[in-house]
Amino acid sequence: MSFGTVTSWEEVPLFDSEDSEAAFWAENEVDLRLMDGATAASTEGSDSVTITLRIDPRMLARIKRLARERYLNYQSMIKQWLSERMEKELKDR
């Protein structure tokens, strides 16, 4: 069986059903260089710096409990809170 190779994401059509998508991928495959570009592009904009932050253990336990109730990772929730507060502070200047 001969596969078509998708070398650009623009070559992938919009599918009107799961069956049409399955049929397309049964006859086509993604060029590995395209996949490498997709993973590299997704990490380029996510530069981050690791910091150390000392927090009272009881406060951290409460933060973790709140995060679990929201089905979030507590570190992600803290970053979200910091981002929201920073935006508010900058807006209120």
PyRosetta script that sets phi, psi and omega in degrees:
from pyrosetta import init, pose_from_sequence

init()
pose = pose_from_sequence("MSFGTVTSWEEVPLFDSEDSEAAFWAENEVDLRLMDGATAASTEGSDSVTITLRIDPRMLARIKRLARERYLNYQSMIKQWLSERMEKELKDR")
pose.set_psi(1, 135.4)
pose.set_omega(1, -178.4)
pose.set_phi(2, -103.3)
pose.set_psi(2, 128.1)
pose.set_omega(2, 179.5)
pose.set_phi(3, -97.9)
pose.set_psi(3, 147.3)
pose.set_omega(3, 167.6)
pose.set_phi(4, -83.8)
pose.set_psi(4, 149.2)
pose.set_omega(4, -179.3)
pose.set_phi(5, -111.2)
pose.set_psi(5, 124.8)
pose.set_omega(5, 178.0)
pose.set_phi(6, -85.9)
pose.set_psi(6, 115.6)
pose.set_omega(6, -178.3)
pose.set_phi(7, -107.3)
pose.set_psi(7, -3.2)
pose.set_omega(7, 178.9)
pose.set_phi(8, -148.5)
pose.set_psi(8, 140.0)
pose.set_omega(8, -179.6)
pose.set_phi(9, -63.6)
pose.set_psi(9, -22.2)
pose.set_omega(9, 177.7)
pose.set_phi(10, -66.9)
pose.set_psi(10, -19.4)
pose.set_omega(10, 178.8)
pose.set_phi(11, -75.2)
pose.set_psi(11, -16.3)
pose.set_omega(11, -179.5)
pose.set_phi(12, -84.3)
pose.set_psi(12, 119.5)
pose.set_omega(12, -177.6)
pose.set_phi(13, -76.3)
pose.set_psi(13, 166.6)
pose.set_omega(13, 169.6)
pose.set_phi(14, -80.4)
pose.set_psi(14, 129.3)
pose.set_omega(14, -175.2)
pose.set_phi(15, -96.5)
pose.set_psi(15, 142.1)
pose.set_omega(15, 178.9)
pose.set_phi(16, -93.0)
pose.set_psi(16, -8.1)
pose.set_omega(16, 178.0)
pose.set_phi(17, -159.5)
pose.set_psi(17, 164.2)
pose.set_omega(17, 176.8)
pose.set_phi(18, -66.5)
pose.set_psi(18, -32.5)
pose.set_omega(18, 179.2)
pose.set_phi(19, -63.8)
pose.set_psi(19, -42.8)
pose.set_omega(19, 179.8)
pose.set_phi(20, -68.2)
pose.set_psi(20, -34.5)
pose.set_omega(20, 176.2)
pose.set_phi(21, -66.4)
pose.set_psi(21, -43.6)
pose.set_omega(21, 179.0)
pose.set_phi(22, -62.0)
pose.set_psi(22, -40.1)
pose.set_omega(22, 179.6)
pose.set_phi(23, -64.5)
pose.set_psi(23, -40.5)
pose.set_omega(23, 179.1)
pose.set_phi(24, -62.3)
pose.set_psi(24, -48.6)
pose.set_omega(24, -176.3)
pose.set_phi(25, -74.2)
pose.set_psi(25, -17.4)
pose.set_omega(25, 174.2)
pose.set_phi(26, -71.2)
pose.set_psi(26, -22.2)
pose.set_omega(26, -177.0)
pose.set_phi(27, -112.2)
pose.set_psi(27, -3.3)
pose.set_omega(27, -176.2)
pose.set_phi(28, -135.1)
pose.set_psi(28, 156.7)
pose.set_omega(28, 175.0)
pose.set_phi(29, -138.2)
pose.set_psi(29, 157.3)
pose.set_omega(29, -178.1)
pose.set_phi(30, -88.8)
pose.set_psi(30, 132.7)
pose.set_omega(30, 174.3)
pose.set_phi(31, -61.5)
pose.set_psi(31, 131.5)
pose.set_omega(31, -176.9)
pose.set_phi(32, -60.2)
pose.set_psi(32, -31.3)
pose.set_omega(32, 178.3)
pose.set_phi(33, -64.7)
pose.set_psi(33, -31.9)
pose.set_omega(33, 177.5)
pose.set_phi(34, -67.7)
pose.set_psi(34, -39.9)
pose.set_omega(34, 178.1)
pose.set_phi(35, -66.9)
pose.set_psi(35, -40.2)
pose.set_omega(35, 177.9)
pose.set_phi(36, -60.9)
pose.set_psi(36, -41.4)
pose.set_omega(36, 178.4)
pose.set_phi(37, -64.9)
pose.set_psi(37, -35.1)
pose.set_omega(37, -179.5)
pose.set_phi(38, -68.2)
pose.set_psi(38, -41.2)
pose.set_omega(38, -179.3)
pose.set_phi(39, -73.4)
pose.set_psi(39, -36.3)
pose.set_omega(39, 178.4)
pose.set_phi(40, -67.3)
pose.set_psi(40, -40.5)
pose.set_omega(40, -178.9)
pose.set_phi(41, -65.9)
pose.set_psi(41, -35.4)
pose.set_omega(41, -177.1)
pose.set_phi(42, -71.8)
pose.set_psi(42, -24.0)
pose.set_omega(42, -179.1)
pose.set_phi(43, -94.6)
pose.set_psi(43, -16.6)
pose.set_omega(43, -176.9)
pose.set_phi(44, -63.2)
pose.set_psi(44, -40.7)
pose.set_omega(44, -176.7)
pose.set_phi(45, -84.5)
pose.set_psi(45, 1.8)
pose.set_omega(45, -175.1)
pose.set_phi(46, -111.2)
pose.set_psi(46, 39.8)
pose.set_omega(46, 176.1)
pose.set_phi(47, -62.3)
pose.set_psi(47, 134.6)
pose.set_omega(47, 177.4)
pose.set_phi(48, -144.2)
pose.set_psi(48, 161.2)
pose.set_omega(48, -178.9)
pose.set_phi(49, -120.8)
pose.set_psi(49, 135.2)
pose.set_omega(49, 177.0)
pose.set_phi(50, -84.6)
pose.set_psi(50, 132.2)
pose.set_omega(50, 177.2)
pose.set_phi(51, -125.7)
pose.set_psi(51, 163.7)
pose.set_omega(51, 174.0)
pose.set_phi(52, -110.7)
pose.set_psi(52, 130.9)
pose.set_omega(52, -177.8)
pose.set_phi(53, -133.7)
pose.set_psi(53, 122.5)
pose.set_omega(53, 179.6)
pose.set_phi(54, -88.8)
pose.set_psi(54, 126.8)
pose.set_omega(54, -179.1)
pose.set_phi(55, -131.3)
pose.set_psi(55, 140.1)
pose.set_omega(55, 175.0)
pose.set_phi(56, -54.2)
pose.set_psi(56, 133.1)
pose.set_omega(56, -176.9)
pose.set_phi(57, -57.4)
pose.set_psi(57, -35.5)
pose.set_omega(57, 179.0)
pose.set_phi(58, -68.2)
pose.set_psi(58, -38.5)
pose.set_omega(58, 177.8)
pose.set_phi(59, -65.6)
pose.set_psi(59, -42.8)
pose.set_omega(59, 179.2)
pose.set_phi(60, -62.3)
pose.set_psi(60, -40.0)
pose.set_omega(60, 178.3)
pose.set_phi(61, -62.0)
pose.set_psi(61, -40.4)
pose.set_omega(61, 178.5)
pose.set_phi(62, -67.5)
pose.set_psi(62, -40.2)
pose.set_omega(62, 177.9)
pose.set_phi(63, -62.0)
pose.set_psi(63, -44.9)
pose.set_omega(63, 179.5)
pose.set_phi(64, -62.4)
pose.set_psi(64, -39.9)
pose.set_omega(64, 178.3)
pose.set_phi(65, -63.3)
pose.set_psi(65, -44.6)
pose.set_omega(65, 177.6)
pose.set_phi(66, -61.7)
pose.set_psi(66, -41.6)
pose.set_omega(66, -179.8)
pose.set_phi(67, -64.3)
pose.set_psi(67, -43.2)
pose.set_omega(67, 178.9)
pose.set_phi(68, -60.8)
pose.set_psi(68, -40.4)
pose.set_omega(68, 179.1)
pose.set_phi(69, -61.9)
pose.set_psi(69, -27.7)
pose.set_omega(69, 180.0)
pose.set_phi(70, -98.0)
pose.set_psi(70, 4.8)
pose.set_omega(70, -178.3)
pose.set_phi(71, 57.6)
pose.set_psi(71, 41.2)
pose.set_omega(71, 179.7)
pose.set_phi(72, -119.0)
pose.set_psi(72, 158.2)
pose.set_omega(72, 168.6)
pose.set_phi(73, -76.0)
pose.set_psi(73, 133.6)
pose.set_omega(73, -174.7)
pose.set_phi(74, -62.2)
pose.set_psi(74, -33.3)
pose.set_omega(74, 179.6)
pose.set_phi(75, -68.3)
pose.set_psi(75, -39.8)
pose.set_omega(75, 177.1)
pose.set_phi(76, -64.2)
pose.set_psi(76, -39.5)
pose.set_omega(76, 179.2)
pose.set_phi(77, -64.6)
pose.set_psi(77, -41.1)
pose.set_omega(77, 177.9)
pose.set_phi(78, -61.5)
pose.set_psi(78, -44.9)
pose.set_omega(78, 178.5)
pose.set_phi(79, -61.8)
pose.set_psi(79, -39.0)
pose.set_omega(79, 178.2)
pose.set_phi(80, -63.3)
pose.set_psi(80, -45.4)
pose.set_omega(80, 178.8)
pose.set_phi(81, -60.5)
pose.set_psi(81, -44.6)
pose.set_omega(81, 179.6)
pose.set_phi(82, -62.5)
pose.set_psi(82, -41.7)
pose.set_omega(82, 179.5)
pose.set_phi(83, -63.9)
pose.set_psi(83, -45.8)
pose.set_omega(83, 179.5)
pose.set_phi(84, -61.9)
pose.set_psi(84, -42.1)
pose.set_omega(84, -179.2)
pose.set_phi(85, -68.1)
pose.set_psi(85, -39.9)
pose.set_omega(85, 178.7)
pose.set_phi(86, -61.6)
pose.set_psi(86, -44.8)
pose.set_omega(86, 178.5)
pose.set_phi(87, -60.8)
pose.set_psi(87, -41.4)
pose.set_omega(87, 178.9)
pose.set_phi(88, -63.9)
pose.set_psi(88, -44.8)
pose.set_omega(88, 179.5)
pose.set_phi(89, -61.2)
pose.set_psi(89, -43.7)
pose.set_omega(89, -179.3)
pose.set_phi(90, -67.9)
pose.set_psi(90, -35.8)
pose.set_omega(90, -179.6)
pose.set_phi(91, -69.7)
pose.set_psi(91, -35.6)
pose.set_omega(91, -176.0)
pose.set_phi(92, -82.1)
pose.set_psi(92, 1.2)
pose.set_omega(92, -179.3)
pose.set_phi(93, -63.3)
pose.dump_pdb("model.pdb")
